Amino acid sequence: MCLRFWLPCLMTAFLSVTPAMATEEPKYTVIEKTDDFELRAYSPMIIAETFVTGSLEKASGDGFRLIADYIFGNNKSRTGSSEKISMTTPVTMKPKSEKISMTAPVSMQEAEGKWRMHFVMPSKYTLDTLPEPNNKAVNLRELPAKRFAVVRFSGLAGEAKTAQKTKELLAWMSSKNIEPIGTPELARYNPPWTLPFLRRNEVMVEY
């Protein structure tokens, strides 16, 4: 069943409990830029991830609670104590499936009832230095370097607008004979109180 393609509950909860949002972002190089579209090469990164089930709204809340619990201290550092970990932006969520459905290119679909939520860890950490999650539902792993096609837009990232931007991004990729290999992801960078015209939103598709 098609589900909505944004996560306001997640971002509202995260930004409400985090008084000072970290500004670090994953490192990337812009390969090509045309208006609001970009091709980016991302460096390897370490993520904390969890898999959750249910509707997007329910999965967003459940996933956030699991990983935020780890970030805010339910972990074990090498010294034996807990450690609070700063967050980077953006926070993302997507279906578990890594393949894009070309029959429904403008919507996200629940994949086998599971969603994958992940937070990128600050670049100062390695897998050897990150605190270990106490909850086994949270997993740490390193992602290899990847390439993404991205469209950036401001305003409110509601279902209709996000679907339209996804359609535009996939059309732009097709015009350049770029084959998508990942599920579209919605990335949001700003607190919910940010004026709409100042907001930064992105739809990203791996290629």
N, C-alpha and C positions, 0 to 999 in steps of 0.2 A: 504494500500500500504506500502511495506517495505521501511523504511527510514534509512539513514546512522546513525551509532552508535557512533558518537563522536561530540564534540562541540568546535572546534578550535576558532570560532568567539567569543564565550562567554569568553573563557580563555584569548584570545588575548586582548579583550576589557577590561576585568577586571584587568589584570596584567599591561596593558599599562597606566591605570589611577591610579593605586595604587603603589606609589613609594616604599613602604615598606610592602611587603606581610606578613600578620600575620602568625606565625608559629604554633599556637595552633591547635591541631587536636581533634576530638571527642575522648573521653576516651573509651578504650576497653581493654579486656583481651584476650590473645591468648589461645585458648583451645587446638588446635592441629596445628602442622606445619609439612608439608612434602614438601621439596624443595621450590618451589615458591607458594605453596598453603597453606592457613591458614583457620582455623575456628575461628571466633572471636565472643566474647560477648560484645556488645556495651552497655554502660550506657545510661540512658535516656538523651535526648538532646532537646533543643528548636530550632526550625527552623523558618525562614521567608520564606514563599512559595508563589508562584503565579501560576496560570494556564493560558497557552497561547495556541494559535492555529496556524496552518499552518505547513509548512515544518520544519524540525529540524533546519535548518539554520535560518529561519525567527523567529521561536519560541525562539531559543537561544538568538537572539538579543533583541527581545521584552521582554523576561523574565528577561534578565540581566538588561535592562534599568529600569524596574519596581522595582526590588529589590535593585539595586544599588542606585536608587533615594532615597529609604527609608534609606539605610545604610549611605549614604553620607549627610543626614540631613533633608530630607522631612519627618519629624516625630515630635512628641510632647512628651517631657519628663515630668516627674512628676512636675518639676519646671516651666513648661510652655514654656521652650525654646527648640530648636532643639538640637540634640546630634549626633555626628558622632560615628559610631559603628565599631570597629575593626572586621576584618573577620578572620575566621579560614579556613583551607584547609581540604578536597578538596571542589570544587564546583561541584555539580552533577545535572543531568537532566535525567528524564526518562518519559516514557509514563504514562498517568494518571492511566491506569489499573494496579492493584496490582497482577495480575495473569500472570504467564509465559506461553507463547504459546509453547507447546511441539511439535507442528507440524513445527515450524520455530524457533528452539532454538538458532540459531546463529545470529539472527537479531532482532532489535527493531522494533516494529510496532506502528504506531500512533493509540491511543485508543480513539475512538469516536471523532477524530479530536483534541484531547487535550493532552498537555504535562504538567508535573509538574516540575517546577524548584524550588530548595530550597538551601538556604545558612544556615549552622549551626551557631547559635549565640554563642558568647564567653561564656565560662562556668561561668563567674562572674555574669551573669544575671539570673533572674528568670522571669516568665511571669509578675510578679507584678512590676519589676524594669525596664523592657525593654521599651524604648520609643514606643508610639503608632503610627503606620503608618498613615499618612494623607491620603494616597491613599487606598481606600477600596479594591483594587485589590490585595493588599499584606496582607497576613494573618499570624499571629503568633500562633504557637501551640507547645505543648510538645509531643515528641515521646516517647513511652515507651522503655524499654530495648529491644534490638533485637539481633538476631544472624545472622551473615553473613558468607558465604563461599567466599573466596577472592583468586584471583590469581594476583600476582604482576609481572610487566614486565617493561623493560626499552625501550628506543627507541621512535620512532614516533608511536603514537596510531592511525594509519590510519584504514580505514574500513576493509581491508583484515586481518591485524594483530589483530585488536580488535575482529573480528568475530572468528578467530582461537583461541584466548585466551578464548573467551566465550565458544566455543565448548569444549576446554580442561577442563575448570572449571566444566562444566556440566557433562562431562564424569567422572571426579574425584569424583564429588558428587555422581553420580550413582554407582560408584564402592564401595562407602561406605554406600549405601542405604540411602542417604540423599535426602529428597524430597524438591525441590525448591518451595517456595511460593511467591516469588517476581520477578519482572521484572529485568533483568540484568541492572546494572548501570555502567557507566564509570566514574571513579574518576581520576582527573588529579591534580597534586600537584605543578608543576613547571612553571616558566615564559617561554614564547615561545622562548626566546633566550638561554635557557639551552641546553648544548650539548646533543644530543640524548642519548648517553650512560650513562649520568648522570640523566636522567629523571625517575621519578617514576610515573607509571600508574597502575591502578588497575581496574579489573572488579569484581563487587560485586553482589552476589545474596543472598537474605534473605532466611533462611530456618527455 
